[in-house]
Amino acid sequence: MTVGQEQRTQGIPSDFEERFNAGFSVHRGSRISKLRHGNVKLAYSKALELVLKAMGRSVTRKARLVWGDEMTVVYPEIASLGIARYGFFGEGLTRMLLVHLKQGMTFLDVGAQLGYFTLLGAWLAGESGQVHSFEPTPSTFDLLQRNSQSKPNIHLNRLAVTSGRGTATLNDYGPSLSAFNSIYDAKLPGQSGPAKANRFEVNTISIDQYVEQEKLSPDFVKIDAENADYEILTGMEDTLSKFRPIMSVEVGDMDIEGVHLSKDIVGFLVARGYKPYEHRDGSIVEHTPQERYEYGDLFFLPEN
């Protein structure tokens, strides 16, 4: 699956495909190749990452995205490092959005974090489209709001998406580890035991309830909720059956108490008429369901 030619007629620069492919190529290259293409920028970025990790600190920086927007990221947070170095994050999901999200469409970003996919969705959907983003952590939401404030087609929600309305207690692991914030205890990189977290209460809503409340017809739904993904799916049965949106769902079996295995996510969507795909070696290909999963994103296209 390649970036769609039809996108070129929608007010998007004609060289956008070349821009993204150049970034993808550098990202997949060897360390020597990366340094040759990025030289001082990548070397400085790596040095800053190591220093901040050693000091246990974080800093905010401005990053230029492939399509020209600018956003604030947090060093040494993992997604922020990729965004700052290459202008994008998550090649597979980025490719899926480039192919399938078109002007006038509606994109739901569940687990928006700092807003990379929110901004990409807003750029692709255009002024006639809509992006509805959900990020429950207050400090992360503040940065998401800063990054999105100039985009009138973005609608932000400081809510946690679950199976219904109510409240939930979330774990906040701090700016450098905000990608792991969740209603579940996280297993963080480099830590063998439970991670320390600040806990906070947040209001919750289901996708079905939000879609009905806002009178939406979603075309693409991205779910990245750190182990709450299956629960979110159970709260969008009506949305799946009525609107048949393209789905992107994070998977990864971490053996955390109370969390469904990723094969349950795949089975849930396959049972509802969706076909699974994965990103492999620069292409989106059909996915064969597995018993256990490493961390990553899977994509689901409706078969009817």
One Martini backbone bead per residue (centre of mass of N, CA, C, O) as a GRO file, in nm:
protein
  304
    1MET     BB    1   0.095   0.037   0.025
    2THR     BB    2   0.046   0.362  -0.086
    3VAL     BB    3   0.044   0.670  -0.142
    4GLY     BB    4  -0.208   0.860  -0.255
    5GLN     BB    5  -0.274   1.034  -0.543
    6GLU     BB    6  -0.546   1.183  -0.464
    7GLN     BB    7  -0.423   1.391  -0.254
    8ARG     BB    8  -0.313   1.610  -0.467
    9THR     BB    9  -0.618   1.749  -0.496
   10GLN     BB   10  -0.630   1.875  -0.167
   11GLY     BB   11  -0.406   2.111  -0.106
   12ILE     BB   12  -0.152   1.938  -0.120
   13PRO     BB   13   0.153   1.910  -0.169
   14SER     BB   14   0.313   1.748  -0.433
   15ASP     BB   15   0.576   1.662  -0.232
   16PHE     BB   16   0.476   1.492   0.016
   17GLU     BB   17   0.573   1.203  -0.052
   18GLU     BB   18   0.877   1.269  -0.056
   19ARG     BB   19   0.904   1.370   0.230
   20PHE     BB   20   0.819   1.111   0.377
   21ASN     BB   21   1.009   0.906   0.240
   22ALA     BB   22   1.267   1.039   0.342
   23GLY     BB   23   1.210   1.000   0.644
   24PHE     BB   24   1.173   0.693   0.640
   25SER     BB   25   1.454   0.622   0.530
   26VAL     BB   26   1.624   0.739   0.758
   27HIS     BB   27   1.493   0.583   0.996
   28ARG     BB   28   1.574   0.287   0.863
   29GLY     BB   29   1.856   0.337   0.890
   30SER     BB   30   2.155   0.356   0.977
   31ARG     BB   31   2.356   0.526   1.182
   32ILE     BB   32   2.532   0.637   0.956
   33SER     BB   33   2.302   0.736   0.777
   34LYS     BB   34   2.178   0.930   0.981
   35LEU     BB   35   2.430   1.110   1.016
   36ARG     BB   36   2.459   1.188   0.715
   37HIS     BB   37   2.172   1.334   0.705
   38GLY     BB   38   2.182   1.486   1.010
   39ASN     BB   39   2.427   1.505   1.179
   40VAL     BB   40   2.423   1.741   1.406
   41LYS     BB   41   2.127   1.705   1.490
   42LEU     BB   42   2.140   1.402   1.582
   43ALA     BB   43   2.378   1.424   1.776
   44TYR     BB   44   2.253   1.634   1.966
   45SER     BB   45   1.997   1.476   2.038
   46LYS     BB   46   2.142   1.235   2.172
   47ALA     BB   47   2.298   1.392   2.387
   48LEU     BB   48   2.050   1.515   2.526
   49GLU     BB   49   1.914   1.255   2.603
   50LEU     BB   50   2.141   1.139   2.788
   51VAL     BB   51   2.160   1.373   2.988
   52LEU     BB   52   1.862   1.374   3.087
   53LYS     BB   53   1.856   1.082   3.188
   54ALA     BB   54   2.088   1.115   3.396
   55MET     BB   55   1.924   1.363   3.546
   56GLY     BB   56   1.605   1.331   3.544
   57ARG     BB   57   1.505   1.511   3.297
   58SER     BB   58   1.311   1.774   3.127
   59VAL     BB   59   1.235   1.920   2.798
   60THR     BB   60   1.136   2.165   2.580
   61ARG     BB   61   1.066   2.157   2.219
   62LYS     BB   62   1.095   2.234   1.890
   63ALA     BB   63   0.919   2.092   1.602
   64ARG     BB   64   0.941   1.984   1.266
   65LEU     BB   65   0.725   1.883   1.037
   66VAL     BB   66   0.698   1.750   0.733
   67TRP     BB   67   0.444   1.956   0.653
   68GLY     BB   68   0.543   2.230   0.852
   69ASP     BB   69   0.468   2.207   1.119
   70GLU     BB   70   0.461   2.295   1.469
   71MET     BB   71   0.593   2.146   1.781
   72THR     BB   72   0.581   2.049   2.112
   73VAL     BB   73   0.829   1.877   2.291
   74VAL     BB   74   0.971   1.600   2.499
   75TYR     BB   75   1.261   1.568   2.660
   76PRO     BB   76   1.306   1.202   2.644
   77GLU     BB   77   1.058   1.128   2.492
   78ILE     BB   78   1.000   0.892   2.258
   79ALA     BB   79   0.819   1.040   2.049
   80SER     BB   80   0.971   1.313   2.049
   81LEU     BB   81   1.235   1.213   1.925
   82GLY     BB   82   1.123   1.136   1.648
   83ILE     BB   83   0.999   1.409   1.575
   84ALA     BB   84   1.263   1.582   1.600
   85ARG     BB   85   1.441   1.406   1.391
   86TYR     BB   86   1.202   1.337   1.142
   87GLY     BB   87   0.890   1.464   1.158
   88PHE     BB   88   0.794   1.182   1.284
   89PHE     BB   89   0.556   0.912   1.393
   90GLY     BB   90   0.477   0.622   1.303
   91GLU     BB   91   0.479   0.490   1.006
   92GLY     BB   92   0.225   0.316   0.976
   93LEU     BB   93   0.009   0.528   1.065
   94THR     BB   94   0.095   0.746   0.876
   95ARG     BB   95   0.032   0.588   0.617
   96MET     BB   96  -0.268   0.538   0.670
   97LEU     BB   97  -0.350   0.837   0.672
   98LEU     BB   98  -0.244   0.916   0.390
   99VAL     BB   99  -0.443   0.719   0.243
  100HIS     BB  100  -0.743   0.750   0.411
  101LEU     BB  101  -0.730   1.056   0.488
  102LYS     BB  102  -0.964   1.302   0.394
  103GLN     BB  103  -1.126   1.551   0.300
  104GLY     BB  104  -1.400   1.584   0.537
  105MET     BB  105  -1.318   1.405   0.753
  106THR     BB  106  -1.329   1.190   1.053
  107PHE     BB  107  -1.112   1.203   1.344
  108LEU     BB  108  -1.009   0.982   1.608
  109ASP     BB  109  -0.798   1.058   1.902
  110VAL     BB  110  -0.703   0.805   2.121
  111GLY     BB  111  -0.441   0.917   2.268
  112ALA     BB  112  -0.281   1.199   2.184
  113GLN     BB  113  -0.106   1.350   2.365
  114LEU     BB  114   0.078   1.593   2.193
  115GLY     BB  115  -0.040   1.566   1.864
  116TYR     BB  116   0.062   1.439   1.600
  117PHE     BB  117  -0.201   1.296   1.484
  118THR     BB  118  -0.379   1.541   1.508
  119LEU     BB  119  -0.220   1.719   1.303
  120LEU     BB  120  -0.228   1.526   1.066
  121GLY     BB  121  -0.536   1.505   1.052
  122ALA     BB  122  -0.589   1.810   1.007
  123TRP     BB  123  -0.433   1.833   0.739
  124LEU     BB  124  -0.596   1.612   0.579
  125ALA     BB  125  -0.901   1.705   0.641
  126GLY     BB  126  -0.928   1.991   0.684
  127GLU     BB  127  -1.166   2.239   0.711
  128SER     BB  128  -1.402   2.014   0.644
  129GLY     BB  129  -1.293   1.869   0.883
  130GLN     BB  130  -1.234   1.641   1.172
  131VAL     BB  131  -1.089   1.652   1.510
  132HIS     BB  132  -1.098   1.417   1.789
  133SER     BB  133  -0.948   1.455   2.109
  134PHE     BB  134  -0.785   1.241   2.369
  135GLU     BB  135  -0.661   1.370   2.698
  136PRO     BB  136  -0.626   1.324   3.051
  137THR     BB  137  -0.358   1.455   3.113
  138PRO     BB  138  -0.296   1.765   3.216
  139SER     BB  139  -0.001   1.823   3.114
  140THR     BB  140  -0.045   1.702   2.831
  141PHE     BB  141  -0.291   1.872   2.749
  142ASP     BB  142  -0.146   2.145   2.746
  143LEU     BB  143   0.035   2.070   2.500
  144LEU     BB  144  -0.189   1.996   2.307
  145GLN     BB  145  -0.320   2.276   2.312
  146ARG     BB  146  -0.074   2.431   2.206
  147ASN     BB  147  -0.051   2.262   1.933
  148SER     BB  148  -0.382   2.321   1.850
  149GLN     BB  149  -0.480   2.632   1.864
  150SER     BB  150  -0.462   2.694   1.531
  151LYS     BB  151  -0.695   2.460   1.492
  152PRO     BB  152  -1.034   2.460   1.411
  153ASN     BB  153  -1.063   2.127   1.350
  154ILE     BB  154  -0.999   2.095   1.657
  155HIS     BB  155  -1.114   1.873   1.928
  156LEU     BB  156  -1.092   1.883   2.275
  157ASN     BB  157  -1.044   1.617   2.540
  158ARG     BB  158  -1.041   1.579   2.899
  159LEU     BB  159  -1.055   1.245   2.855
  160ALA     BB  160  -1.148   0.916   2.916
  161VAL     BB  161  -1.163   0.624   2.729
  162THR     BB  162  -1.421   0.385   2.753
  163SER     BB  163  -1.730   0.206   2.815
  164GLY     BB  164  -1.814   0.478   2.986
  165ARG     BB  165  -1.953   0.663   3.211
  166GLY     BB  166  -1.741   0.843   3.456
  167THR     BB  167  -1.467   0.731   3.654
  168ALA     BB  168  -1.100   0.750   3.684
  169THR     BB  169  -0.782   0.614   3.762
  170LEU     BB  170  -0.469   0.757   3.694
  171ASN     BB  171  -0.137   0.730   3.566
  172ASP     BB  172   0.146   0.950   3.627
  173TYR     BB  173   0.496   0.943   3.498
  174GLY     BB  174   0.556   1.189   3.345
  175PRO     BB  175   0.694   1.357   3.080
  176SER     BB  176   0.902   1.120   2.987
  177LEU     BB  177   0.634   0.895   3.035
  178SER     BB  178   0.348   0.968   2.897
  179ALA     BB  179   0.300   0.710   2.709
  180PHE     BB  180   0.221   0.528   2.993
  181ASN     BB  181  -0.035   0.637   3.066
  182SER     BB  182  -0.284   0.484   3.296
  183ILE     BB  183  -0.517   0.270   3.453
  184TYR     BB  184  -0.264   0.106   3.457
  185ASP     BB  185   0.007  -0.060   3.536
  186ALA     BB  186   0.327  -0.004   3.438
  187LYS     BB  187   0.592  -0.112   3.217
  188LEU     BB  188   0.896   0.017   3.220
  189PRO     BB  189   1.176   0.108   3.092
  190GLY     BB  190   1.425  -0.035   3.299
  191GLN     BB  191   1.195  -0.171   3.484
  192SER     BB  192   1.101  -0.434   3.708
  193GLY     BB  193   0.910  -0.275   3.873
  194PRO     BB  194   0.706  -0.072   3.997
  195ALA     BB  195   0.591   0.235   3.917
  196LYS     BB  196   0.587   0.558   3.981
  197ALA     BB  197   0.284   0.754   4.060
  198ASN     BB  198   0.050   0.986   3.977
  199ARG     BB  199  -0.277   1.026   4.089
  200PHE     BB  200  -0.593   1.063   3.902
  201GLU     BB  201  -0.896   1.206   3.824
  202VAL     BB  202  -1.139   1.112   3.561
  203ASN     BB  203  -1.336   1.144   3.308
  204THR     BB  204  -1.569   0.939   3.122
  205ILE     BB  205  -1.608   0.785   2.786
  206SER     BB  206  -1.757   0.676   2.505
  207ILE     BB  207  -1.773   0.657   2.175
  208ASP     BB  208  -2.078   0.634   2.142
  209GLN     BB  209  -2.146   0.880   2.322
  210TYR     BB  210  -1.982   1.093   2.164
  211VAL     BB  211  -2.104   1.056   1.883
  212GLU     BB  212  -2.392   1.127   1.972
  213GLN     BB  213  -2.335   1.404   2.104
  214GLU     BB  214  -2.180   1.520   1.820
  215LYS     BB  215  -2.282   1.404   1.554
  216LEU     BB  216  -2.109   1.168   1.421
  217SER     BB  217  -1.895   1.029   1.133
  218PRO     BB  218  -1.662   0.815   1.145
  219ASP     BB  219  -1.360   0.719   0.951
  220PHE     BB  220  -1.129   0.735   1.187
  221VAL     BB  221  -0.975   0.525   1.446
  222LYS     BB  222  -0.754   0.593   1.716
  223ILE     BB  223  -0.592   0.358   1.950
  224ASP     BB  224  -0.391   0.475   2.247
  225ALA     BB  225  -0.432   0.339   2.591
  226GLU     BB  226  -0.260   0.164   2.761
  227ASN     BB  227  -0.448  -0.127   2.794
  228ALA     BB  228  -0.759   0.001   2.718
  229ASP     BB  229  -0.854  -0.092   2.429
  230TYR     BB  230  -1.071  -0.309   2.471
  231GLU     BB  231  -1.269  -0.138   2.636
  232ILE     BB  232  -1.319   0.069   2.413
  233LEU     BB  233  -1.446  -0.126   2.206
  234THR     BB  234  -1.700  -0.197   2.387
  235GLY     BB  235  -1.785   0.132   2.346
  236MET     BB  236  -1.827   0.088   1.991
  237GLU     BB  237  -2.050  -0.083   1.849
  238ASP     BB  238  -2.223   0.127   1.694
  239THR     BB  239  -1.993   0.257   1.531
  240LEU     BB  240  -1.905   0.000   1.380
  241SER     BB  241  -2.190  -0.068   1.246
  242LYS     BB  242  -2.267   0.221   1.117
  243PHE     BB  243  -1.960   0.344   1.004
  244ARG     BB  244  -1.702   0.178   0.948
  245PRO     BB  245  -1.426   0.242   1.056
  246ILE     BB  246  -1.115   0.288   1.057
  247MET     BB  247  -0.854   0.105   1.238
  248SER     BB  248  -0.636   0.181   1.522
  249VAL     BB  249  -0.441  -0.047   1.732
  250GLU     BB  250  -0.287  -0.115   2.014
  251VAL     BB  251  -0.030  -0.350   2.094
  252GLY     BB  252   0.071  -0.562   2.375
  253ASP     BB  253   0.216  -0.803   2.590
  254MET     BB  254   0.260  -0.741   2.963
  255ASP     BB  255   0.122  -0.890   3.198
  256ILE     BB  256  -0.131  -0.728   3.310
  257GLU     BB  257  -0.353  -0.690   3.533
  258GLY     BB  258  -0.671  -0.691   3.360
  259VAL     BB  259  -0.551  -0.741   3.073
  260HIS     BB  260  -0.601  -0.799   2.765
  261LEU     BB  261  -0.525  -0.966   2.509
  262SER     BB  262  -0.450  -0.892   2.183
  263LYS     BB  263  -0.619  -1.122   2.052
  264ASP     BB  264  -0.891  -0.997   2.144
  265ILE     BB  265  -0.885  -0.754   1.959
  266VAL     BB  266  -0.875  -0.904   1.694
  267GLY     BB  267  -1.129  -1.079   1.739
  268PHE     BB  268  -1.333  -0.851   1.773
  269LEU     BB  269  -1.298  -0.725   1.481
  270VAL     BB  270  -1.330  -0.977   1.306
  271ALA     BB  271  -1.626  -1.041   1.415
  272ARG     BB  272  -1.703  -0.735   1.272
  273GLY     BB  273  -1.568  -0.727   0.971
  274TYR     BB  274  -1.250  -0.723   0.999
  275LYS     BB  275  -0.924  -0.655   0.859
  276PRO     BB  276  -0.593  -0.723   0.918
  277TYR     BB  277  -0.301  -0.507   0.962
  278GLU     BB  278   0.049  -0.428   0.884
  279HIS     BB  279   0.373  -0.306   0.940
  280ARG     BB  280   0.627  -0.383   0.677
  281ASP     BB  281   0.892  -0.262   0.532
  282GLY     BB  282   0.708   0.000   0.427
  283SER     BB  283   0.438  -0.175   0.450
  284ILE     BB  284   0.100  -0.269   0.404
  285VAL     BB  285  -0.014  -0.577   0.544
  286GLU     BB  286  -0.126  -0.863   0.606
  287HIS     BB  287  -0.255  -1.019   0.902
  288THR     BB  288  -0.161  -1.272   1.132
  289PRO     BB  289  -0.278  -1.408   1.386
  290GLN     BB  290  -0.187  -1.423   1.734
  291GLU     BB  291  -0.110  -1.507   2.064
  292ARG     BB  292   0.127  -1.291   2.068
  293TYR     BB  293   0.251  -0.946   2.142
  294GLU     BB  294   0.414  -0.690   2.042
  295TYR     BB  295   0.478  -0.380   2.016
  296GLY     BB  296   0.209  -0.199   1.839
  297ASP     BB  297   0.031  -0.164   1.530
  298LEU     BB  298  -0.300  -0.210   1.414
  299PHE     BB  299  -0.507  -0.265   1.121
  300PHE     BB  300  -0.860  -0.195   1.019
  301LEU     BB  301  -1.072  -0.314   0.764
  302PRO     BB  302  -1.362  -0.308   0.621
  303GLU     BB  303  -1.544  -0.564   0.435
  304ASN     BB  304  -1.855  -0.392   0.439
   0.00000   0.00000   0.00000
